[in-house]
Amino acid sequence: MLKIFEPLKPFLQPTKVSIDNFFFKLHYRFTFLILLIATVLITSRQYIGEHIKCISDTISEHVINTFCFVTTTFRVVRHFNITALETGAIFQPGIGPYHFNEEPIKRHAYYQWVPFILFGQALCFLVPHIMWKRWEGDRVKKLIIRLKTASISRYVHSKFKFGNTEVPTMEETEDHIKDIRREIITRMPLNESWGTHLMIAEWMNLINIVFQIWWTNKFLGGQFLSLGVHILSENWKDKMDILDKVFPKVTKCHFNKFGPSGSLQVHDTLCVMALNIIHEKIYSILWFWFAFILITSILAVLWRLATFIFFKNEKFSHLAFSFAKSGRHANRHDLNLVIQKCNFSNWMFLYFLASNVSYFMFRQIIENLAAEIPEKNGNPKLFYREQMSGSVSKPPVGIDTVDAPLISKEASKAD
């Protein structure tokens, strides 16, 4: 028998409230997840094997591997020569004869820090979201939870229970909507900084992605900014490409120890950097992803600035609310009345309310809020409609004139 109520299941699921937009989620959900996966992948030896493998005739393999990983490896600058590589004079970029302390070398130490840097970056993308949740204070969620089951009442004729959830009747829902209306109006003075905090959080997202690009570029020795451009322009036929320069697969390492007579012996070793196969893929993906996030973050900030400037414009508000789940279903005249009495924070609060509730509930809420607002003749809209129909001769008791900051002072005096 309960199968009859299967269509009502979505309404009875645990409430998930959206307090941001898709652009915001790109930071704390998708980017955080990508960086976390990269961190786990790099630190897992199951898929990569040994991170470094060095060749030496006289030194223990474990000792030389540990030493070279800890003290960093290097390549000789003069051997970054594609001609020498193609003619066979050298077999890997930067690998060849080297005169100790007499010619420049390029050290590679970043691979020791990659997992820590990636994990730290992942946490940085969570900070704006955490701050915004703290500022928002679950105001939308507390309201949405009360509206969840009420939206089902239009499908039923009598009160019933579905599991532990009690579904109200339509009459109870109407009374409930009046309570919600009063609560929204009461909360409006408390929402003065709501929109400002959202704008700050979105600016934090933009600043963070700019900082992460700058920091990654610094971390990779100034070679990250142009990495994606070089990848796109690479023909992949040459023996030395941009990834070989930034993420070497073979490097050199010197191991020093004292000989039997006390003389210092320098052991020249060759190290295979298996981990850099993963590093080059991760940072290549991150270049394109960070570029995408940077563009979307700029667009998100520009859109928020547009809403701040034009939120009272009728056409712009209808366009903005059309992106919300239920915004396009509200009565346009009622919505305009409410918006004209809202500041930016209250406008944003209504927008996220429209993004979370059903179109039926949002339309009812807007109609009830609009009933509190005077028409041009100074009377509240609800009274004006009933007076024109001849049903009443004085303002109805249902008008909340006491806790209604949406009503102008003139209308209050008239009442």
C-alpha positions as CSV (number, residue, x, y, z in Angstrom):
1,M,0.0,0.0,0.0
2,L,2.9,2.4,0.7
3,K,3.8,2.2,-3.0
4,I,1.0,4.7,-3.6
5,F,3.2,7.3,-1.9
6,E,6.3,6.5,-3.9
7,P,6.1,9.9,-5.8
8,L,6.3,11.6,-2.4
9,K,9.6,10.1,-1.5
10,P,11.8,13.0,-2.8
11,F,9.9,15.3,-0.5
12,L,10.7,13.1,2.5
13,Q,14.4,12.6,1.9
14,P,16.9,14.3,4.2
15,T,17.0,18.0,3.4
16,K,19.9,19.2,1.3
17,V,20.1,23.0,1.2
18,S,22.0,25.0,-1.4
19,I,23.5,28.2,-0.1
20,D,25.8,29.0,-3.0
21,N,26.0,28.5,-6.8
22,F,27.7,26.1,-9.2
23,F,30.8,28.4,-9.5
24,F,31.3,28.3,-5.7
25,K,30.9,24.5,-5.7
26,L,33.7,24.2,-8.3
27,H,36.1,25.4,-5.6
28,Y,35.2,23.4,-2.4
29,R,33.8,20.3,-4.1
30,F,35.5,19.6,-7.4
31,T,38.9,21.3,-6.9
32,F,39.2,20.0,-3.4
33,L,38.4,16.4,-4.6
34,I,40.9,16.6,-7.5
35,L,43.7,17.8,-5.2
36,L,42.9,15.2,-2.6
37,I,42.9,12.4,-5.2
38,A,46.2,13.6,-6.5
39,T,47.7,13.6,-3.0
40,V,46.5,10.0,-2.3
41,L,47.8,8.9,-5.7
42,I,51.3,10.4,-5.2
43,T,51.7,8.9,-1.7
44,S,50.5,5.5,-2.7
45,R,53.4,3.1,-3.7
46,Q,50.9,0.4,-4.7
47,Y,50.5,2.0,-8.2
48,I,53.8,3.8,-8.7
49,G,56.3,1.5,-7.0
50,E,59.6,3.1,-5.8
51,H,59.5,6.8,-6.0
52,I,63.2,7.0,-6.9
53,K,65.6,4.3,-8.2
54,C,69.3,5.1,-8.2
55,I,72.1,3.0,-9.9
56,S,75.5,2.6,-8.1
57,D,78.1,-0.2,-8.2
58,T,79.4,0.1,-4.7
59,I,76.8,1.8,-2.5
60,S,73.8,-0.2,-1.1
61,E,70.6,0.3,-3.1
62,H,68.5,1.3,-0.1
63,V,71.1,3.7,1.1
64,I,71.7,5.5,-2.2
65,N,67.9,5.7,-2.9
66,T,67.2,7.2,0.5
67,F,70.2,9.6,0.3
68,C,69.4,10.9,-3.2
69,F,65.7,11.3,-2.4
70,V,66.4,13.3,0.8
71,T,69.3,15.5,-0.5
72,T,67.7,16.1,-3.9
73,T,69.0,15.3,-7.4
74,F,70.2,17.6,-10.2
75,R,70.9,18.0,-13.9
76,V,73.6,19.8,-15.8
77,V,72.4,23.0,-17.5
78,R,74.7,22.7,-20.5
79,H,73.2,19.3,-21.4
80,F,69.8,20.8,-22.0
81,N,70.7,20.5,-25.7
82,I,68.3,19.0,-28.1
83,T,71.0,18.8,-30.8
84,A,73.2,16.7,-28.6
85,L,70.2,14.6,-27.6
86,E,69.3,13.9,-31.2
87,T,72.9,13.1,-32.3
88,G,73.3,10.7,-29.4
89,A,76.0,12.7,-27.5
90,I,73.7,12.5,-24.5
91,F,70.9,10.1,-23.8
92,Q,68.7,12.2,-21.5
93,P,68.2,16.0,-21.2
94,G,70.6,17.4,-18.6
95,I,72.5,14.1,-18.2
96,G,76.2,14.0,-19.2
97,P,79.8,14.7,-18.0
98,Y,80.0,17.2,-15.2
99,H,82.8,19.2,-13.7
100,F,82.1,19.4,-10.0
101,N,81.6,23.0,-8.7
102,E,82.7,24.4,-12.1
103,E,79.5,24.6,-14.1
104,P,75.9,25.5,-13.4
105,I,73.4,22.8,-12.4
106,K,69.7,22.7,-11.8
107,R,68.6,21.0,-8.6
108,H,65.2,19.2,-8.3
109,A,63.8,19.2,-4.7
110,Y,60.1,19.9,-5.3
111,Y,59.2,16.2,-5.5
112,Q,59.7,15.8,-1.8
113,W,57.1,18.4,-1.1
114,V,54.4,17.7,-3.7
115,P,52.0,15.7,-1.5
116,F,52.2,18.3,1.3
117,I,51.7,21.2,-1.2
118,L,48.7,19.5,-2.9
119,F,47.0,18.7,0.4
120,G,47.6,22.2,1.7
121,Q,46.1,23.6,-1.5
122,A,43.1,21.3,-1.1
123,L,42.5,22.8,2.3
124,C,42.8,26.3,1.0
125,F,39.9,25.7,-1.4
126,L,37.7,24.8,1.6
127,V,38.4,28.0,3.6
128,P,35.9,30.3,1.7
129,H,33.2,27.7,2.0
130,I,33.8,27.2,5.7
131,M,33.8,30.9,6.3
132,W,30.6,31.4,4.3
133,K,28.8,28.6,6.2
134,R,29.8,30.2,9.5
135,W,28.5,33.6,8.3
136,E,25.3,32.1,6.8
137,G,24.5,30.4,10.1
138,D,22.1,27.8,8.6
139,R,19.4,30.5,8.2
140,V,18.1,29.1,4.9
141,K,18.2,25.5,6.1
142,K,16.2,26.2,9.2
143,L,13.5,27.7,7.1
144,I,13.6,25.0,4.4
145,I,13.2,22.2,6.9
146,R,9.8,23.6,7.9
147,L,8.7,24.0,4.3
148,K,9.7,20.5,3.2
149,T,6.6,18.5,4.2
150,A,4.3,21.4,3.8
151,S,4.8,21.4,0.0
152,I,3.2,17.9,-0.2
153,S,-0.1,19.0,1.3
154,R,-1.5,20.0,-2.1
155,Y,-1.5,16.3,-3.1
156,V,-3.4,15.0,0.0
157,H,-6.9,15.7,1.5
158,S,-6.3,14.7,5.1
159,K,-3.4,14.5,7.5
160,F,-1.3,11.2,7.5
161,K,2.0,9.9,8.6
162,F,4.7,8.5,6.2
163,G,7.1,6.7,8.5
164,N,8.2,9.2,11.1
165,T,7.1,12.2,8.9
166,E,3.8,13.8,9.4
167,V,2.2,15.4,6.3
168,P,-0.1,18.4,7.1
169,T,-3.4,19.2,5.5
170,M,-3.9,22.1,3.1
171,E,-5.5,24.2,5.8
172,E,-2.6,23.6,8.1
173,T,-0.2,24.4,5.3
174,E,-1.8,27.8,4.7
175,D,-1.5,28.6,8.4
176,H,2.1,27.4,8.3
177,I,2.9,29.6,5.3
178,K,1.6,32.6,7.3
179,D,4.0,31.7,10.1
180,I,6.8,31.4,7.5
181,R,5.8,34.8,6.1
182,R,6.1,36.4,9.6
183,E,9.4,34.6,10.1
184,I,10.9,35.8,6.8
185,I,9.8,39.4,7.6
186,T,11.2,39.2,11.1
187,R,14.5,37.8,9.7
188,M,14.9,40.5,7.1
189,P,16.5,43.0,9.5
190,L,18.8,40.2,10.6
191,N,20.0,39.6,7.0
192,E,21.6,43.0,6.5
193,S,25.1,41.5,6.2
194,W,24.0,38.3,4.5
195,G,24.7,39.4,0.9
196,T,27.9,41.2,1.9
197,H,29.3,38.1,3.4
198,L,28.4,36.1,0.3
199,M,30.3,38.6,-1.9
200,I,33.3,38.4,0.4
201,A,33.3,34.6,0.2
202,E,33.2,34.8,-3.6
203,W,36.0,37.3,-3.7
204,M,38.0,35.0,-1.4
205,N,37.5,32.2,-4.0
206,L,39.0,34.5,-6.7
207,I,41.9,35.6,-4.5
208,N,42.6,32.0,-3.5
209,I,42.8,30.7,-7.1
210,V,45.1,33.6,-8.1
211,F,47.3,32.8,-5.1
212,Q,47.4,29.1,-5.9
213,I,48.5,29.7,-9.5
214,W,51.2,32.1,-8.3
215,W,52.3,29.6,-5.6
216,T,52.4,26.6,-7.9
217,N,54.4,28.6,-10.4
218,K,56.9,29.6,-7.7
219,F,57.0,26.0,-6.4
220,L,57.9,24.6,-9.9
221,G,60.6,27.2,-10.4
222,G,58.6,29.7,-12.5
223,Q,57.7,27.1,-15.2
224,F,54.0,26.5,-14.4
225,L,52.4,29.7,-15.9
226,S,53.4,28.8,-19.4
227,L,53.1,25.0,-19.0
228,G,49.7,24.6,-20.6
229,V,50.6,26.9,-23.5
230,H,53.8,24.8,-24.2
231,I,51.8,21.6,-24.0
232,L,49.2,22.8,-26.5
233,S,52.0,24.0,-28.9
234,E,54.1,20.8,-28.5
235,N,54.3,18.5,-31.5
236,W,55.4,15.5,-29.2
237,K,57.9,14.3,-31.9
238,D,61.0,15.8,-30.4
239,K,63.1,13.8,-27.9
240,M,63.0,16.8,-25.5
241,D,59.7,18.5,-24.7
242,I,58.5,20.9,-22.0
243,L,57.5,18.1,-19.6
244,D,61.1,16.7,-19.8
245,K,62.4,20.1,-18.7
246,V,60.0,20.5,-15.8
247,F,59.6,16.9,-14.7
248,P,62.8,15.0,-15.4
249,K,62.6,11.2,-15.6
250,V,66.3,10.7,-15.2
251,T,68.6,12.8,-12.9
252,K,72.1,12.8,-11.4
253,C,73.1,12.4,-7.8
254,H,76.5,12.6,-6.0
255,F,77.1,10.4,-2.9
256,N,80.1,11.4,-0.8
257,K,81.8,9.2,1.6
258,F,85.3,8.7,3.1
259,G,87.5,5.9,1.7
260,P,89.7,3.5,3.7
261,S,92.5,6.0,4.0
262,G,90.3,9.0,4.9
263,S,90.1,10.6,1.5
264,L,86.7,11.9,0.3
265,Q,85.2,9.8,-2.5
266,V,82.5,11.1,-4.8
267,H,80.2,8.5,-6.3
268,D,78.3,9.6,-9.4
269,T,74.9,7.9,-9.6
270,L,72.0,7.9,-12.1
271,C,68.5,8.1,-10.7
272,V,65.2,7.2,-12.3
273,M,62.4,9.4,-11.1
274,A,59.4,7.2,-11.5
275,L,57.2,9.6,-9.5
276,N,57.6,12.4,-12.1
277,I,55.5,10.4,-14.5
278,I,52.6,11.0,-12.2
279,H,53.7,14.6,-11.4
280,E,53.7,15.7,-15.0
281,K,50.2,14.4,-15.5
282,I,48.8,16.0,-12.3
283,Y,50.3,19.4,-13.0
284,S,49.3,19.3,-16.7
285,I,45.7,18.7,-15.6
286,L,45.9,21.3,-12.8
287,W,47.1,24.0,-15.3
288,F,44.0,23.6,-17.4
289,W,41.7,23.2,-14.3
290,F,43.1,26.2,-12.6
291,A,42.7,28.3,-15.8
292,F,39.1,27.1,-16.0
293,I,38.5,27.9,-12.3
294,L,40.1,31.4,-12.7
295,I,37.8,32.3,-15.6
296,T,34.7,31.0,-13.8
297,S,35.7,32.8,-10.6
298,I,36.0,36.1,-12.5
299,L,32.6,35.5,-14.1
300,A,31.1,34.7,-10.7
301,V,32.4,37.9,-9.2
302,L,31.2,40.0,-12.2
303,W,27.8,38.3,-11.9
304,R,27.6,39.1,-8.2
305,L,28.5,42.7,-8.9
306,A,25.8,42.9,-11.5
307,T,23.2,41.5,-9.0
308,F,24.4,44.1,-6.4
309,I,23.9,47.0,-8.9
310,F,20.8,45.9,-10.8
311,F,18.9,43.7,-8.3
312,K,16.0,46.2,-8.1
313,N,15.7,46.3,-11.9
314,E,12.6,44.4,-12.9
315,K,13.9,42.7,-16.0
316,F,17.2,41.8,-14.4
317,S,15.5,40.3,-11.3
318,H,13.3,38.1,-13.5
319,L,16.4,37.0,-15.4
320,A,18.2,36.2,-12.2
321,F,15.3,34.4,-10.6
322,S,14.8,32.3,-13.8
323,F,18.1,30.5,-12.9
324,A,16.6,29.5,-9.5
325,K,14.7,26.2,-9.3
326,S,11.4,27.9,-8.4
327,G,12.0,31.5,-9.2
328,R,10.4,31.5,-12.7
329,H,7.1,30.2,-11.3
330,A,6.4,33.1,-9.0
331,N,3.8,35.7,-9.9
332,R,5.8,38.5,-11.6
333,H,3.8,41.3,-10.1
334,D,4.0,39.9,-6.6
335,L,7.7,39.3,-7.0
336,N,8.3,42.9,-8.2
337,L,6.4,44.2,-5.1
338,V,8.5,42.2,-2.7
339,I,11.9,43.0,-4.5
340,Q,11.2,46.7,-4.4
341,K,11.1,46.6,-0.6
342,C,14.2,44.4,-0.3
343,N,17.8,45.4,0.2
344,F,20.5,43.4,-1.5
345,S,20.9,40.9,1.4
346,N,17.1,40.2,1.5
347,W,17.1,39.8,-2.3
348,M,19.8,37.2,-2.1
349,F,18.0,35.4,0.7
350,L,14.8,35.2,-1.4
351,Y,16.9,34.0,-4.3
352,F,18.4,31.1,-2.3
353,L,14.9,30.4,-0.9
354,A,13.7,30.0,-4.5
355,S,16.7,27.7,-5.2
356,N,15.7,25.3,-2.5
357,V,11.9,25.1,-2.2
358,S,9.3,23.8,-4.6
359,Y,7.7,26.2,-7.0
360,F,4.3,25.7,-5.2
361,M,5.8,26.8,-1.9
362,F,7.8,29.7,-3.3
363,R,4.8,31.1,-5.1
364,Q,2.7,30.9,-1.9
365,I,5.4,32.6,0.1
366,I,5.8,35.5,-2.5
367,E,2.1,36.0,-2.6
368,N,1.9,36.2,1.2
369,L,4.8,38.6,1.4
370,A,3.3,40.7,-1.4
371,A,0.1,40.9,0.6
372,E,2.0,42.9,3.2
373,I,3.1,45.6,0.7
374,P,1.0,48.7,-0.1
375,E,-0.3,49.3,-3.6
376,K,-0.1,52.8,-5.0
377,N,-3.2,53.9,-3.1
378,G,-1.5,53.1,0.2
379,N,-3.5,50.0,1.1
380,P,-1.9,46.6,1.5
381,K,-2.3,44.5,-1.6
382,L,-4.4,41.9,0.0
383,F,-6.9,44.5,1.4
384,Y,-6.9,46.2,-2.0
385,R,-7.9,43.1,-3.8
386,E,-10.7,42.2,-1.3
387,Q,-12.0,45.8,-1.2
388,M,-12.3,45.9,-5.0
389,S,-14.3,42.7,-4.9
390,G,-16.6,44.1,-2.1
391,S,-15.8,41.4,0.4
392,V,-14.4,43.7,3.1
393,S,-14.7,47.3,4.3
394,K,-11.6,47.4,6.4
395,P,-8.1,45.9,6.5
396,P,-8.3,42.1,7.3
397,V,-7.0,40.8,10.6
398,G,-4.5,38.6,8.7
399,I,-2.3,41.5,7.7
400,D,0.8,41.5,10.0
401,T,1.1,45.3,10.6
402,V,3.1,44.8,13.8
403,D,6.1,42.9,12.5
404,A,6.1,44.0,8.9
405,P,9.1,46.1,8.0
406,L,8.0,45.7,4.3
407,I,5.1,48.1,4.9
408,S,5.8,51.7,4.6
409,K,5.3,54.2,7.4
410,E,2.5,55.9,5.5
411,A,0.6,52.7,5.1
412,S,1.0,51.9,8.8
413,K,-0.4,55.3,9.8
414,A,-3.3,54.8,7.3
415,D,-4.2,51.5,9.0
